[in-house]
Amino acid sequence: MSFFSSFLLGLIQGLAEFLPISSSGHLAIAQNLLGMQDAGVVPEFFDVLLHLGTLVAVFVAYWGEIKDMLRELVCGVRDLAHHTTPTPVPPARRLILLIIVATLPLFAVLPVKDKVQGLSSNMLFIGAALIVTGFLLFASDRVPKGRKTESSASVLSALIVGVGQAIATMPGISRSGMTITTGCFVGYERRFAVRFSFLMSIPAILGANILSLKDAIDTGIDLSQVPVYLVGVVTAAVVGYLCIRLLKMIAAKGKFGFFAYYCWAVGLLTLILTLIK
């Protein structure tokens, strides 16, 4: 794999992981267009590293909230040991509970993980999934503005958002797009929907990478390619951080329509090119 290919895939990962346009779908399309998919040019280990790069972006962008949650996690364990519970429960502690609940539906995907990953080579499926993502984003702009935050969101609403995240494991369905729009549908305040989507990505990305790491190591790691890998990882982290900042501003204005039109265009183009190929 060349430095340019690493940079390009890192750029796509950073842009599409957080913007609601599906990183898995765009990576699959890019690899297909570059002729890298069938040739096996992209090592599984590099794919793991790209996701870790975008995970670094989440930690940098939301370090204040993550620090509060880590502190509340320690305090919560201490309170459980002493059989005490503060009233009201601190927002950061409730946020931990909501993220845990939202992560649970991912376990239902584990038995069919290989089949889901296999869809990444099906360009017709990815094109159709991008079009579906576009409709979700289009609809989210038309639901009444919600007011729920970590202080008022219910466990059930977090579970519903988690189901959306589980569905978004299919390539072409945007994880951020699905979770943000589902959050809007269940009444989350838009900026909280974005923040919750990114924070709940931490256990999801970590879990997926832990599952993939063994397979990646078994496949083999070419140490001579480490400098090439680093280019993609750094690119994904930097671009991912900038995209998080951008999406925060877009959420404040409450408009995701542009991304809907983009997903429709890319999805339709993917279908057309695949059919005439």
C-alpha positions in Angstrom: 0.0 0.0 0.0 1.3 3.4 -1.0 1.5 6.6 1.2 -1.1 8.1 -1.1 -3.5 5.2 -0.6 -3.0 5.4 3.1 -3.6 9.1 3.2 -6.7 8.8 1.0 -8.3 6.1 3.1 -7.4 8.0 6.3 -9.1 11.1 4.8 -12.2 9.1 3.9 -12.3 7.5 7.3 -12.0 10.8 9.1 -14.6 12.5 7.0 -17.2 9.7 6.9 -16.8 8.3 10.4 -18.4 11.4 12.0 -20.2 13.2 9.1 -23.4 11.2 8.6 -22.4 9.7 5.3 -21.1 6.2 6.3 -17.4 5.6 6.6 -17.7 1.8 6.0 -19.7 2.5 2.8 -17.2 5.1 1.5 -14.2 3.0 2.4 -15.6 0.0 0.5 -16.4 2.2 -2.5 -12.9 3.8 -2.5 -11.2 0.4 -2.2 -13.4 -0.9 -5.0 -12.6 2.0 -7.3 -8.9 1.8 -6.5 -8.8 -1.9 -7.2 -7.7 -2.6 -3.6 -10.6 -4.7 -2.4 -10.1 -7.9 -4.5 -6.4 -7.7 -4.4 -6.3 -7.6 -0.6 -4.1 -4.6 -0.6 -5.7 -3.1 2.5 -4.6 -5.1 5.6 -7.1 -5.8 8.3 -4.7 -4.4 10.8 -4.7 -1.0 9.0 -8.5 -0.9 9.1 -8.3 -1.4 12.9 -5.8 1.4 13.1 -7.9 3.8 11.1 -10.8 3.3 13.5 -8.4 3.9 16.4 -7.4 7.2 14.8 -11.0 8.4 14.7 -11.4 7.2 18.3 -8.5 9.6 19.3 -10.5 12.4 17.7 -13.4 11.7 19.9 -11.2 11.7 23.0 -9.7 15.0 22.1 -13.0 16.7 21.1 -14.9 15.4 24.2 -12.2 15.1 26.8 -14.0 17.3 29.3 -17.1 15.1 29.2 -15.0 11.9 29.2 -13.1 13.1 32.2 -16.3 13.8 34.1 -17.7 10.4 33.2 -14.5 8.6 34.4 -14.7 10.6 37.7 -18.3 9.7 38.1 -17.6 6.0 37.3 -15.1 5.9 40.2 -17.6 7.8 42.5 -20.4 5.4 41.4 -18.4 2.3 42.3 -17.6 3.9 45.7 -21.3 4.8 46.3 -22.3 1.2 45.5 -19.8 -0.1 48.0 -21.2 2.2 50.7 -24.9 1.6 49.6 -25.4 5.3 49.0 -26.9 7.1 45.9 -26.8 10.9 45.4 -30.0 12.7 44.7 -30.3 13.8 42.0 -27.9 11.5 40.1 -25.1 13.6 38.5 -25.7 14.1 34.8 -22.3 12.5 33.9 -23.3 9.4 35.9 -26.6 9.1 34.1 -24.8 9.5 30.8 -22.6 6.5 31.6 -25.8 4.4 32.2 -27.3 5.6 29.0 -24.2 4.7 27.0 -24.1 1.3 28.6 -27.7 0.6 27.7 -27.2 2.0 24.1 -24.2 -0.4 23.6 -26.2 -3.6 24.6 -27.9 -4.1 21.1 -24.5 -4.5 19.5 -24.2 -7.9 21.2 -27.1 -9.1 19.0 -24.9 -8.4 15.9 -22.0 -10.7 17.1 -23.6 -14.0 15.8 -23.9 -12.5 12.3 -20.8 -10.3 12.3 -19.1 -12.2 9.5 -22.2 -11.9 7.3 -22.5 -8.2 8.0 -18.9 -7.6 7.1 -19.3 -9.6 3.9 -21.8 -7.0 2.7 -18.8 -4.6 2.2 -18.1 -6.2 -1.1 -21.7 -5.8 -2.4 -21.8 -2.4 -4.1 -25.5 -2.7 -4.8 -26.3 -3.1 -1.2 -24.0 -0.2 -0.2 -25.6 2.1 -2.8 -29.1 1.3 -1.5 -28.0 1.7 2.1 -26.6 5.2 1.4 -29.9 6.1 -0.1 -31.7 4.9 3.0 -29.3 7.0 5.1 -30.2 10.0 3.0 -33.9 9.5 3.8 -33.2 9.2 7.5 -31.3 12.5 7.5 -34.0 14.2 5.4 -36.7 13.1 7.9 -34.7 14.2 10.9 -34.8 17.8 9.8 -38.6 17.6 9.8 -39.3 16.2 13.3 -40.1 18.6 16.2 -37.1 19.8 18.1 -36.5 17.7 21.2 -35.4 18.8 24.6 -34.1 15.7 26.3 -30.5 15.6 27.5 -28.6 13.3 29.8 -30.6 14.6 32.7 -34.0 13.7 31.3 -33.4 11.1 28.6 -35.0 7.7 29.5 -33.3 4.3 29.5 -35.8 3.2 26.8 -34.8 6.1 24.5 -31.1 5.2 24.9 -31.9 1.5 24.0 -33.8 2.7 20.9 -30.7 4.7 19.8 -28.6 1.7 20.5 -30.8 -0.4 18.2 -30.1 2.2 15.5 -26.4 1.8 16.1 -26.6 -1.9 15.8 -28.5 -1.5 12.4 -25.7 0.8 11.3 -23.1 -1.9 11.5 -24.3 -2.7 7.9 -22.0 -1.0 5.4 -23.6 2.0 3.8 -25.7 2.9 6.8 -24.0 5.7 8.6 -23.4 5.1 12.3 -23.4 8.7 13.2 -26.3 9.5 10.9 -28.4 6.6 12.2 -27.7 7.4 15.9 -28.2 11.2 15.6 -31.4 10.9 13.6 -32.8 8.2 16.0 -31.9 10.5 18.9 -33.9 13.3 17.2 -36.8 10.9 16.6 -36.9 10.0 20.4 -36.9 13.6 21.4 -33.2 14.4 22.1 -32.0 18.0 21.9 -30.1 18.1 18.7 -26.7 19.0 20.1 -27.1 16.3 22.8 -28.0 13.8 20.0 -24.7 14.6 18.3 -22.7 14.5 21.6 -24.4 11.2 22.6 -23.7 9.7 19.2 -20.0 10.4 19.4 -19.6 9.4 23.1 -21.5 6.1 22.5 -19.1 5.4 19.7 -16.2 4.9 22.1 -17.3 1.4 23.5 -18.6 0.5 20.0 -15.3 1.2 18.2 -13.2 -0.3 21.0 -15.3 -3.4 21.1 -15.2 -3.8 17.3 -11.4 -3.3 17.2 -10.8 -5.8 20.0 -12.8 -8.4 18.0 -10.9 -7.6 14.8 -7.4 -7.3 16.4 -7.0 -11.1 16.8 -7.9 -11.7 13.2 -5.7 -8.9 12.1 -2.7 -10.3 14.0 -3.4 -13.8 12.8 -3.4 -12.5 9.2 0.0 -10.9 9.8 1.4 -7.4 10.3 3.9 -6.1 7.9 6.2 -4.0 10.1 7.8 -2.4 7.0 4.4 -0.7 6.3 4.2 1.0 9.7 5.2 4.4 8.4 2.6 4.1 5.7 0.0 3.1 8.3 0.8 6.1 10.5 0.0 8.5 7.6 -3.5 7.1 7.4 -4.0 7.0 11.2 -2.8 10.6 11.7 -4.9 11.8 8.8 -8.0 10.0 10.1 -7.5 11.5 13.6 -7.0 15.1 12.4 -9.7 15.1 9.8 -12.1 13.3 12.3 -11.5 16.0 14.9 -12.3 18.8 12.4 -15.4 17.0 11.3 -16.7 16.7 14.9 -16.2 20.5 15.3 -18.1 21.0 12.0 -21.0 18.7 13.0 -21.4 20.5 16.3 -21.9 23.8 14.4 -24.4 22.1 12.0 -26.3 20.6 14.9 -26.7 24.0 16.5 -28.4 25.2 13.3 -30.4 22.0 13.1 -29.9 21.1 9.4 -28.7 17.8 8.0 -30.4 18.2 4.6 -27.1 18.7 2.7 -25.9 15.3 3.8 -29.2 13.7 2.7 -28.7 15.0 -0.8 -25.1 13.9 -0.8 -26.0 10.4 0.3 -28.7 10.1 -2.4 -26.2 11.3 -5.1 -23.4 8.9 -4.0 -25.8 6.0 -3.5 -27.5 6.5 -6.9 -24.1 6.9 -8.6 -22.8 3.7 -6.9 -25.9 1.7 -8.1 -25.6 3.0 -11.7 -21.8 2.3 -11.9 -22.2 -1.1 -10.5 -25.0 -2.1 -12.8 -23.2 -0.9 -16.0 -19.8 -2.3 -14.9 
